Amino acid sequence: MTSLVDRALAALRLEHDALVALQPLTDAQLAAPSGASEWTVAAALSHLGSGAEIGRRAIAAAAGEQVGAESNEEIWARWDGSSPAEQSAAFVEHDAAYLATAATQDASLIVDLGFLPEPVPFVVPVAMRLNEVANHSWDVRVGLDPSAEVLPSSAEVLVELFEGPLAFLLGFAAKPDQVAAPVRLAVPGGGVVIDGGVSVVTSLTDATAELSGPAGVTVRLLSGRLQPGDEVSGNVTNDELRRVFPGY
């Protein structure tokens, strides 16, 4: 069976291809509001591009490559100082470079991301990158097409990643105290359990509620992108879920 790392990288390649297929974007498209509050489409692409550049350096350094001494703050400032068209083009370049570097690594690689308490297995930065890209790719695409959804290829893998190597993110981002009673929420691809904490599972029995929709709705739920029109039934409401998952 293909490893979870390989499947996450394959999903990242599909995300890259989907965004590249939009190029070239017009000035009006780049200036359009994205799905991320207060970000334009260009700003979302800039965030993805700078993240690719910084993430590639961490992986390359772990593999023994000499990387530049530019700080993260300097990288962000350089991206912020670029024009929208430059940000869009640079995203394509740096995201491709990230994928090329990540594809050559062994799953046993240990990576120091700099902001976690200790270095982590390679699957963790790849999983974090997929979570970031899946959501901000949706931000870009929904800014251009209101009917856009998180890619199902990413959604399928992310449910497994949130059950495993990304579970720790739920402890930082979720607010389980926003519901009065335990919730066992059936979602596309698995379930979300809210009971003093929050956990994602790929199989759920005895559901007390259901979130209906395409596979991508599960990813949007976890990242604070649930929309008022997304259908929720059972012992939790759409509003309550949006309070549990306020986003990041």
GICOR-V990797 format. One line per field, one symbol per residue. phi: phi as a letter, one per 20 degrees, with the letter a starting at -180 (. if undefined). burial: b if it has 9 or more other ideal C-beta (glycine too) atoms within 8 Angstrom, else e. Layout:
phi = ???
burial = ???
This chain:
phi = .ffffffffffffffgfffffefeefgfffeffefegmdegfffffffffffffffffffffenffdfegfgffffffffeefgffffffggfffffgfffffeeefegdceenddgbgcfgfffffffffffgffffgffffdbgefcgffffgfffgffffdfdgffffeeecffedecgcdefcgnrbcddbnbccdcebcdlfdbbdepfgfffffgfdmdfegefeccoebdgffffffdfob
burial = eeebbebbbbbbbbbbebbeebbebeeebbbbebbbeebbbbbbbbbbbbbbbbbbbbbbbbbeeeeeeeeeeebbebbeebebbebbbbbbbbbbbbbebbeebebebbbebeeeeeebbbbbbbbbbbbbbbbbbbbbbbbbeeeebbbbbbbbbbbbbbbebbbebbbebbebeebeebbbbbbbbbbbbbeebbbbbbebeebbbbbbeebbbbbbbbbbbbeeebebebebebebbbbbbbee
